[in-house]
């Protein structure tokens, strides 16, 4: 039988990030039921204990910790050198990486380092009886789907966030093993972190990993009216996005822009408020599972891509929606 | 400062996508191939740096088949790049993004560089593998997704921010370096007609098939596209009928909970 499936667990503020937990579930799916193929979760950095405790309840066969403060900053060069060395040692054939900003930066480098094939943006995955992995990935901004077959024995797989459910916690505890820090010689000259600026979205989740996104467009008429969306987003635990018209007008910084020249999002629920639905915007959100559009213009193109639509005055609809969501959620 | 920018011809974003006869790729009949998306932004970024750093030169490098690859290199030259390298690809060769990165690194190794700028992903396959894989093959650091890239002449370092979850991480890094750009310009520069004409006369350097390692030419890459299809067409929104905003909100929330099952 082939070696273990390695699943990289990324952390933020000491906790494992949700996309990494989703990857853990995928690991079990492609390794086979417990007892057939091993799933090994791997964590790098210092102060790993809280994350390890959480990961140990999620059905992996082993949790490996590589404790070294050099991993506390993400350098693709350093992480890929370490992970490739460990994968070599464990005789792994598959490494799963979440589609976070760091994860997306890691896959190509790790695959080149480890001599592996690589596929990213994976929305579905299956293993044929002969062991061949086959994945589905949206391409052309979700306007087409590719089914990619992996022909190489080794592969690094990058997963799309929000495409897979994270495993449910169980009572059985995964054994935890401290792994020696691999030799990290001959690293290239690296950059230095000089500061961190928290996103202006404040307390909400990040746009690219949120399970719900509420986006505003020109229909909001002015930056001050974004507070309507902030209330709605707060009631849903959603991140806030914006159309290009909004960021070009300076109502919101460019980091809020969803679309071809902005961020691509694929949440469970995307609510477009006062957004007409130019293709520029649509390509950035079309892979969302469910799309809701609220717009005063019944002919707005956004209603062609949305699953549910409300034609009406957003200044009345949005507050009513916020109230209703608070009511059903009991707050 | 020697700046390299890696680009790729992609179908015009307005292209109506159709699977080819075998259902394993895009039907490229009549497709217009262009320099666009993050690749176009990467060129814009390289040219902005060239303007900011005296004595800089920008070389655009692309891997692909003729004539589309030559055309986008000419577009890059018309925008202001100083030189271009075409890495030849056999029309019948099976290639995946890791293989493309291998071919591009051959060209990068032939020319001294301080910085390689690459878009965080191409607009067609959205793989995002090339920048980091090229960096590994060249043995230099790579960072991404990068915004606000500047040259700090006093420190002899590039400064930038990584647009990551929860905020932006400010960094500085020495050369040589690969940056994968997140930042996109909504209105990048367009080429003047006289520069388009001038670009036609600039000689494009070529990395010929014969110069590439044997496996790039013949061995199958690690992955292949088994099927290419269009998602089921969206049938248009189910419209919520209502008399009051409250009723609209109630009906929508009910649909989201009971039908779409996206709200607890």
Interface residues (C-beta under 8 A of the other chain):
Chain A: X12 X17 X75 X76 X77 X80 X100 X101 X102 X104 X105 X106 X107 X108 X109 X111 X112 X113 X116 X117 X118 X119 X120 X121 X134 X137 X138 X139 X140 X141 X142 X143 X144 X145 X146 X147 X148 X149 X150 X151 X152 X155 X158 X186 X188 X189 X190 X191 X192 X193 X194 X195 X196 X197 X198 X199 X206 X208 X209 X212 X236 X244 X248 X254 X255 X260 X261 X262 X268 X269 X279 X283 X289 X290 X291 X292 X293 X303 X304 X305 X306 X307 X308 X309 X310 X311 X312 X313 X316 X317 X319 X320 X321 X323 X324 X325 X328 X329
Chain B: X11 X13 X17 X19 X26 X37 X41 X96 X97 X98 X101 X120 X123 X124 X125 X126 X127 X128 X129 X130 X131 X132 X133 X135 X136 X137 X139 X140 X141 X142 X143 X144 X145 X147 X159 X161 X162 X163 X164 X165 X166 X167 X168 X169 X170 X171 X172 X173 X174 X176 X177 X180 X183 X184 X185 X186 X220 X221 X222 X223 X224 X225 X226 X227 X228 X229 X230 X231 X234 X236 X237 X238 X239 X240 X242 X244 X245 X246 X248 X249 X250 X252 X253 X255 X256 X257 X260 X262 X263 X264
